[in-house]
Amino acid sequence: MQPQTKKYIADLALFALSQAAFYYAFKYIISSMDPLKTKKKDAHEKSAKVLDRLGHRDIKLNEYEQVIASEVIHPEDIKVDFDQIGGLDPIIRSLRESVILPLNHPALFTSASGLLGAPKGVLLYGPPGCGKTMLAKALAKESGATFINMHVSTLTDKWFGESNKLVAALFSLAHKMQPAIIFIDEIDSFLRERRSNDHEITSMMKAEFMSMWDGLTTGEDTRIIVLGATNRPNDIDTAILRRMPKRFNIKLPTEEQRMNILRLMLTSTNLEKNFDFHRLVQKTAGFSGSDLKEACRNASMLPLREYLRGKGSDTKGALDGVVLDREEVRPLRLTDFFQHDASEESSSHVILQQESMD
C-alpha cells in the first residue's frame, strides 16, 4: 500500500471518529439542556414501578407512554369499594352489568353486531359532593381493569405537537394494558364545547383525543372506556357526549339514601341508646354526601373534645403524662349534630345550627 493511500485512509478514519465524537457530544449537550429531562426520568422510574406491580414487566413503552404510565393507579392503593357507598345501589348495579362484566368477560358480551360490548364512554354528572369521584374510585377497585387517573396537566405541554403525542400515548398505553379505564375528573374543563376562538393547540388536542378514542382506526373489540365526571354536563362538547352513551345522574340523596349513608358512616361510632336516625335524616334534607360526612365528622368531634378538655387540654395545651382511654369518651348524641363551636365555621354545622330541635 502506497504512503499516499495510507494517509487518505488515516484521514478518513480520523474524520469518521471526529464526526462520531461530535454527534455524541452534541446529543449529550442537547440532552442536558432538555427542560423535561428530570420529568422524563421521574416518569420512567415511576412507570417502571407501576408496571412491575401490575405484572406488565414485558411491555415496552416509549417516552410518552412512560409519562402516561405514571398516572396509572394500582387497585391496592384505592381504599373505596362499592360496599362503602350508600344510596347509589341502582347505579352501582348498572355499572356492574354494563361496564365491569363486559370488560372482564369479553367472550360473553361479544356479538357480530357489537351491541353487547362495553360502552366507549361513561359520564357521571350531578351536583358537587354527591359521590361521583368516590364512585369512580370504587369502579376502579371493583373492575380490576387498568385505571389511568388522567390529569389534564399531564397532557399539556408548551412544545408544539407534544400534547398530541401524549394524547396518542394515552390510548396506545391503554390498548397495551387493556382492559383499561381512562378517568378524567372535571371533564368539562378539558373537553368543553369547541369554539372558533379556541387556541390552536387546544383544538388539536381535542381532535386527537376524539380520533384516538372513537375514530376511523379504532376497533369494536377494544376494551377501553373513558370515564368522566362533571357537575357541568352542558359545557361538554356534543361530539364527546355522543361518545359517552352511558350517563348517570348522581343527584342529591333522597331520604332513604341519606338514611343508608348516615348508617354507613356511623356504623363504627359509639352511639347513645335509641339514637334517632329518622330525626337526623329529616333535618339533613338537601345535604349532599360530602355534607353528610362533614356533619358526622363535626358531631363526632364534640364528645372527644369534651373528654380532652376534661383532662385539662384547655389549660395545659398538651396532655403529656395524662392517661387517655377511648372507652371513657361518651357516646355520640343526636344533639351533637345541632351544636356549633365558635372556633369552627362549617356549612353543615351552620345549617344544622339553624334548625330547631322541637
C-alpha positions as CSV (number, residue, x, y, z in Angstrom):
1,M,0.0,0.0,0.0
2,Q,1.4,3.4,-1.0
3,P,2.1,6.0,1.7
4,Q,-0.4,8.4,0.0
5,T,-3.2,5.8,0.2
6,K,-2.4,5.1,3.9
7,K,-2.6,8.9,4.5
8,Y,-6.1,9.0,2.9
9,I,-7.3,6.1,4.9
10,A,-5.9,7.6,8.1
11,D,-7.6,10.9,7.3
12,L,-10.8,9.2,6.5
13,A,-10.8,7.3,9.8
14,L,-9.9,10.4,11.8
15,F,-12.7,12.3,10.1
16,A,-15.2,9.5,10.9
17,L,-14.1,9.4,14.5
18,S,-14.4,13.2,14.8
19,Q,-17.9,13.2,13.3
20,A,-18.9,10.4,15.7
21,A,-17.5,12.3,18.7
22,F,-19.2,15.5,17.5
23,Y,-22.5,13.7,17.2
24,Y,-22.4,12.1,20.7
25,A,-21.1,15.4,22.2
26,F,-23.9,17.4,20.5
27,K,-26.5,14.8,21.6
28,Y,-25.2,14.9,25.2
29,I,-25.4,18.8,25.3
30,I,-28.9,18.8,23.8
31,S,-30.0,16.1,26.3
32,S,-28.5,18.0,29.3
33,M,-30.3,21.2,28.1
34,D,-33.7,19.4,27.9
35,P,-36.0,21.1,30.4
36,L,-38.1,18.0,30.7
37,K,-35.2,15.7,31.4
38,T,-36.0,15.4,35.1
39,K,-39.7,14.9,34.4
40,K,-39.0,12.2,31.9
41,K,-36.6,10.4,34.3
42,D,-39.1,10.5,37.1
43,A,-41.8,9.3,34.8
44,H,-39.6,6.4,33.7
45,E,-38.9,5.3,37.2
46,K,-42.5,5.7,38.4
47,S,-43.9,3.9,35.3
48,A,-41.4,1.0,35.8
49,K,-42.6,0.5,39.4
50,V,-46.3,0.7,38.3
51,L,-45.8,-1.8,35.5
52,D,-43.9,-4.1,37.9
53,R,-46.7,-4.1,40.5
54,L,-49.4,-4.7,37.8
55,G,-47.4,-7.6,36.4
56,H,-46.7,-5.9,33.0
57,R,-42.9,-6.1,33.1
58,D,-42.5,-7.2,29.5
59,I,-44.4,-4.2,28.0
60,K,-42.2,-1.9,26.0
61,L,-43.1,1.8,26.4
62,N,-41.9,4.9,24.6
63,E,-41.0,8.1,26.5
64,Y,-44.5,9.5,26.1
65,E,-46.2,6.3,27.3
66,Q,-43.9,6.3,30.3
67,V,-45.3,9.8,31.2
68,I,-48.8,8.5,31.0
69,A,-48.0,5.3,32.9
70,S,-47.1,7.4,35.9
71,E,-50.8,8.2,36.1
72,V,-51.8,4.5,36.5
73,I,-53.4,3.7,39.9
74,H,-52.9,0.3,41.4
75,P,-56.1,-1.2,42.8
76,E,-54.5,-1.8,46.2
77,D,-53.9,2.0,46.5
78,I,-57.7,2.6,46.4
79,K,-59.4,2.2,49.7
80,V,-63.0,2.6,48.5
81,D,-65.3,-0.1,47.2
82,F,-69.0,-0.3,46.3
83,D,-69.9,-1.6,49.8
84,Q,-68.7,1.8,51.2
85,I,-71.0,3.8,49.0
86,G,-74.5,4.3,50.4
87,G,-77.7,5.2,48.5
88,L,-76.5,4.5,44.9
89,D,-77.4,0.8,44.6
90,P,-79.3,1.2,41.2
91,I,-76.3,3.0,39.6
92,I,-73.8,0.5,41.1
93,R,-75.9,-2.4,39.7
94,S,-75.9,-0.8,36.3
95,L,-72.2,-0.1,36.3
96,R,-71.5,-3.8,37.2
97,E,-73.7,-5.0,34.3
98,S,-72.7,-2.5,31.6
99,V,-69.1,-1.8,32.5
100,I,-67.4,-4.3,34.7
101,L,-68.8,-7.5,33.3
102,P,-68.2,-6.6,29.6
103,L,-64.6,-5.6,30.5
104,N,-63.8,-8.7,32.4
105,H,-65.8,-11.2,30.3
106,P,-65.5,-10.1,26.7
107,A,-66.3,-13.5,25.3
108,L,-69.8,-13.4,26.9
109,F,-70.5,-10.0,25.6
110,T,-69.2,-10.4,22.0
111,S,-71.7,-10.3,19.2
112,A,-71.5,-9.8,15.4
113,S,-73.5,-6.6,15.7
114,G,-71.3,-5.2,18.5
115,L,-74.4,-4.4,20.6
116,L,-73.3,-6.2,23.8
117,G,-69.9,-4.8,24.3
118,A,-68.8,-2.2,26.9
119,P,-69.7,1.4,26.0
120,K,-66.9,3.6,24.7
121,G,-67.6,6.2,27.5
122,V,-69.4,6.7,30.8
123,L,-70.3,10.0,32.2
124,L,-71.1,10.7,35.9
125,Y,-72.7,14.1,36.4
126,G,-74.6,15.9,39.2
127,P,-74.1,18.4,41.9
128,P,-70.8,18.7,43.8
129,G,-70.2,16.4,46.7
130,C,-72.7,13.7,45.7
131,G,-70.1,10.9,45.2
132,K,-69.0,11.0,41.6
133,T,-65.3,10.7,42.3
134,M,-65.9,8.2,45.0
135,L,-68.0,6.1,42.6
136,A,-65.1,6.3,40.1
137,K,-62.6,5.1,42.7
138,A,-64.9,2.2,43.6
139,L,-65.3,1.3,40.0
140,A,-61.5,1.2,39.6
141,K,-61.3,-1.1,42.7
142,E,-64.0,-3.5,41.7
143,S,-63.4,-3.8,37.9
144,G,-59.7,-4.9,38.2
145,A,-59.0,-3.0,35.0
146,T,-56.0,-0.8,34.4
147,F,-57.1,2.6,35.8
148,I,-55.5,5.6,34.4
149,N,-56.3,8.7,36.5
150,M,-55.7,11.2,33.8
151,H,-54.8,14.8,34.8
152,V,-55.2,17.3,32.1
153,S,-51.9,19.0,33.2
154,T,-50.1,15.8,32.2
155,L,-51.4,16.1,28.6
156,T,-50.5,19.7,28.2
157,D,-47.0,20.7,27.0
158,K,-45.6,24.0,25.9
159,W,-43.8,22.5,22.9
160,F,-45.8,22.4,19.7
161,G,-47.0,18.9,18.9
162,E,-46.0,17.3,22.2
163,S,-49.5,17.4,23.6
164,N,-50.8,15.4,20.6
165,K,-48.1,12.8,21.1
166,L,-49.1,12.5,24.8
167,V,-52.8,12.0,23.8
168,A,-51.8,9.3,21.3
169,A,-49.7,7.7,24.0
170,L,-52.6,7.7,26.4
171,F,-54.6,5.5,24.1
172,S,-51.7,3.3,23.0
173,L,-50.8,2.6,26.6
174,A,-54.5,1.8,27.4
175,H,-54.5,-0.5,24.4
176,K,-51.4,-2.3,25.6
177,M,-52.8,-2.7,29.1
178,Q,-56.5,-3.3,28.3
179,P,-59.0,-3.7,29.8
180,A,-58.5,-0.1,30.8
181,I,-60.5,2.8,32.2
182,I,-59.3,6.3,31.5
183,F,-60.8,8.6,34.2
184,I,-61.0,12.3,33.7
185,D,-62.3,14.3,36.7
186,E,-64.0,17.6,35.8
187,I,-64.0,16.5,32.2
188,D,-65.8,19.7,31.2
189,S,-62.6,21.7,31.8
190,F,-60.8,19.7,29.1
191,L,-63.4,18.6,26.6
192,R,-65.7,21.6,26.7
193,E,-67.7,22.9,23.7
194,R,-65.4,23.8,20.9
195,R,-65.4,27.5,19.8
196,S,-63.9,29.4,16.9
197,N,-61.7,31.4,19.4
198,D,-60.1,28.3,21.0
199,H,-56.4,28.1,21.0
200,E,-55.0,26.0,18.1
201,I,-53.2,23.6,20.4
202,T,-56.4,23.0,22.5
203,S,-58.4,22.3,19.3
204,M,-55.7,19.9,18.1
205,M,-55.7,18.1,21.4
206,K,-59.5,17.7,21.4
207,A,-59.4,16.4,17.8
208,E,-56.6,14.0,18.5
209,F,-58.4,12.7,21.7
210,M,-61.7,12.1,19.8
211,S,-59.9,10.4,16.9
212,M,-58.0,8.1,19.1
213,W,-61.0,7.4,21.3
214,D,-63.5,6.6,18.6
215,G,-62.2,7.3,15.2
216,L,-61.7,5.6,11.8
217,T,-59.0,3.2,13.1
218,T,-60.5,2.2,16.4
219,G,-61.9,-1.3,16.6
220,E,-65.0,-2.6,18.1
221,D,-63.1,-5.2,20.1
222,T,-61.1,-2.8,22.2
223,R,-61.8,-2.8,25.9
224,I,-61.1,0.8,26.7
225,I,-63.6,3.0,28.5
226,V,-63.3,6.8,29.1
227,L,-64.9,7.6,32.4
228,G,-65.7,11.3,33.0
229,A,-67.1,13.2,36.0
230,T,-68.5,16.7,36.0
231,N,-71.1,18.9,37.6
232,R,-71.5,21.0,34.4
233,P,-72.6,18.5,31.7
234,N,-74.0,21.2,29.5
235,D,-70.5,22.6,28.9
236,I,-69.2,19.3,27.4
237,D,-68.8,19.2,23.6
238,T,-71.7,17.4,21.9
239,A,-69.2,15.1,20.0
240,I,-67.9,14.0,23.3
241,L,-71.3,13.3,24.7
242,R,-72.1,11.2,21.7
243,R,-69.1,9.0,22.7
244,M,-70.5,8.6,26.2
245,P,-73.8,6.8,25.8
246,K,-73.9,5.7,29.4
247,R,-74.7,8.7,31.6
248,F,-75.6,8.5,35.3
249,N,-77.1,11.5,37.1
250,I,-75.8,11.4,40.6
251,K,-78.4,13.5,42.4
252,L,-78.7,14.8,45.9
253,P,-79.5,11.8,48.1
254,T,-83.2,11.1,48.9
255,E,-84.4,10.5,52.4
256,E,-83.9,6.7,52.1
257,Q,-80.4,7.3,50.6
258,R,-79.5,9.7,53.4
259,M,-80.5,7.0,55.9
260,N,-78.3,4.5,54.2
261,I,-75.4,6.9,54.0
262,L,-75.7,8.0,57.7
263,R,-75.9,4.4,58.9
264,L,-72.9,3.5,56.9
265,M,-70.9,6.5,58.1
266,L,-71.8,5.9,61.8
267,T,-71.6,2.1,61.7
268,S,-68.4,2.0,63.9
269,T,-69.3,5.0,66.1
270,N,-70.4,4.6,69.6
271,L,-74.0,6.0,69.6
272,E,-76.3,6.6,72.5
273,K,-79.2,4.3,73.0
274,N,-82.2,4.9,70.9
275,F,-80.2,7.2,68.6
276,D,-82.9,8.8,66.3
277,F,-81.7,8.3,62.8
278,H,-85.1,9.3,61.3
279,R,-84.9,12.7,63.0
280,L,-81.4,13.3,61.7
281,V,-82.4,12.3,58.2
282,Q,-85.3,14.8,58.3
283,K,-83.0,17.6,59.4
284,T,-80.4,16.9,56.7
285,A,-82.7,17.4,53.7
286,G,-80.8,18.9,50.8
287,F,-77.5,17.6,52.1
288,S,-75.0,16.1,49.6
289,G,-72.9,13.0,50.5
290,S,-69.9,15.2,51.4
291,D,-72.2,17.5,53.5
292,L,-73.4,14.4,55.5
293,K,-69.8,13.3,56.0
294,E,-68.7,16.7,57.3
295,A,-71.7,16.9,59.6
296,C,-70.9,13.4,61.1
297,R,-67.2,14.4,61.4
298,N,-68.0,17.6,63.2
299,A,-70.6,15.9,65.5
300,S,-68.2,13.1,66.3
301,M,-65.5,15.6,67.4
302,L,-67.7,17.0,70.2
303,P,-67.6,14.1,72.6
304,L,-63.9,13.7,72.1
305,R,-63.3,17.5,72.5
306,E,-65.3,17.4,75.8
307,Y,-63.2,14.5,77.0
308,L,-59.9,16.1,76.2
309,R,-61.0,19.4,77.8
310,G,-62.0,17.5,80.9
311,K,-58.5,16.1,81.0
312,G,-57.0,19.6,81.1
313,S,-56.1,20.2,77.4
314,D,-57.5,23.8,77.6
315,T,-55.1,24.9,80.3
316,K,-52.0,22.9,79.6
317,G,-52.3,22.9,75.8
318,A,-50.8,19.4,75.9
319,L,-51.6,16.1,77.6
320,D,-48.2,14.9,78.4
321,G,-48.3,12.2,81.1
322,V,-52.1,12.1,81.1
323,V,-53.7,8.6,80.7
324,L,-56.2,8.7,77.9
325,D,-58.8,6.0,77.3
326,R,-61.1,5.9,74.3
327,E,-63.6,3.9,76.3
328,E,-64.2,7.0,78.6
329,V,-65.5,9.1,75.7
330,R,-69.2,9.4,75.9
331,P,-71.5,8.1,73.1
332,L,-72.5,10.3,70.3
333,R,-75.8,12.0,70.8
334,L,-78.3,13.4,68.3
335,T,-77.9,16.9,69.9
336,D,-74.2,16.9,68.9
337,F,-75.3,17.5,65.3
338,F,-77.0,20.7,66.4
339,Q,-74.3,22.3,68.4
340,H,-71.9,24.8,67.0
341,D,-68.4,25.5,68.0
342,A,-67.5,29.2,67.6
343,S,-63.9,28.3,66.7
344,E,-65.1,26.4,63.6
345,E,-67.1,27.5,60.6
346,S,-68.7,24.7,58.6
347,S,-71.5,24.8,56.1
348,S,-73.1,21.7,57.6
349,H,-72.7,23.0,61.1
350,V,-74.3,26.3,60.2
351,I,-77.2,24.6,58.5
352,L,-77.8,22.2,61.4
353,Q,-77.4,25.0,63.9
354,Q,-80.2,27.0,62.3
355,E,-82.6,24.1,62.7
356,S,-84.6,23.9,65.9
357,M,-84.8,20.7,67.9
358,D,-88.5,20.9,68.8
